[in-house]
């Protein structure tokens, strides 16, 4: 399937929940926004995946919110992995619940994970995520999602590191560490993150800060804390350009001398990669987004609820792909048009 500008669309990101157990400063600068609707069911997610694959999608990523808050996340993975034509199934997580689920997810058909970790320092972790320690327990089985916050039983920083190790042990490779670069908050840790690739089989990816929400709070946070990938790259002159690992997407990849894994930079703000964009998104409540920064969405929910034939679902996805803009807005219009990143899928 190609969009109207000749780009092949073979990558679908499906958000399985808007709920999150972290409160990261860059995700919701106006504060956390509670989910407004029930998420898509396992069956609905599988139907979306089948329709997308029929149009040529071969790579699917499950996102959130925090996807591991879904009690049925293993069933979701198993359902999507069963769709013939899915060659790469990945998941993005904050890692807090990953230690207990990594093996089950791998057995269900998950290929790899990206784990969000914006600092290597325990105290700073609490500052960025808004949590020090939380518990995922305490909800009834009738609820589709685990509660986002409960009384502390486990330190969240330690839990994330346990999740990284568990993913590696379960063979969810390559493990990638996602770091949102924040001037004045974590940019002094850039070299420490980069050197993880010398001692661990993990790929590290730095993501430029994006303005989440077309409002003053988002703009202020962006203006204060944005740091470009070029500025980060200049701090390590020994970096050499490198081939991308599997599933790398839009990252510009480099390697330190002697490192087996790579360092990637994703640059939606300083150098857009729209000409090579190969993806569409489906939100947790069934809206198709052809562009992360676009305000136009198409609703799949009615088609899913009416349980009409799969052709109607494919036609709607094809229309969304056909509406994909040539590039995302720039200047004052450059913003994600939701209140929180969890509303559209990270």
URDA-V115968 format. One record per run of one state. SS is the DSSP state (h for helix, s for strand, l for the rest). FROM is the first residue (numbers start at 1). LEN is the number of residues. Records with the same first field share a line. If there is no record, write none. Layout:
# URDA-V115968
SS->FROM-LEN ; FROM-LEN
This chain:
# URDA-V115968
l->1-1 ; 3-5 ; 9-2 ; 16-26 ; 55-4 ; 64-3 ; 71-2 ; 82-6 ; 94-4 ; 109-3 ; 117-5 ; 130-3 ; 134-11 ; 146-9 ; 170-5 ; 182-5 ; 195-1 ; 200-2 ; 209-3 ; 213-3 ; 226-3 ; 235-5 ; 242-10 ; 256-7 ; 267-7 ; 277-2 ; 283-4 ; 290-7 ; 300-1 ; 307-3 ; 323-8 ; 334-2 ; 337-4 ; 344-3
s->2-1 ; 8-1 ; 11-5 ; 59-5 ; 70-1 ; 88-6 ; 112-5 ; 133-1 ; 145-1 ; 155-1 ; 175-7 ; 202-7 ; 212-1 ; 240-2 ; 252-4 ; 263-4 ; 279-4 ; 287-3 ; 297-3 ; 336-1
h->42-13 ; 67-3 ; 73-9 ; 98-11 ; 122-8 ; 156-14 ; 187-8 ; 196-4 ; 216-10 ; 229-6 ; 274-3 ; 301-6 ; 310-13 ; 331-3 ; 341-3
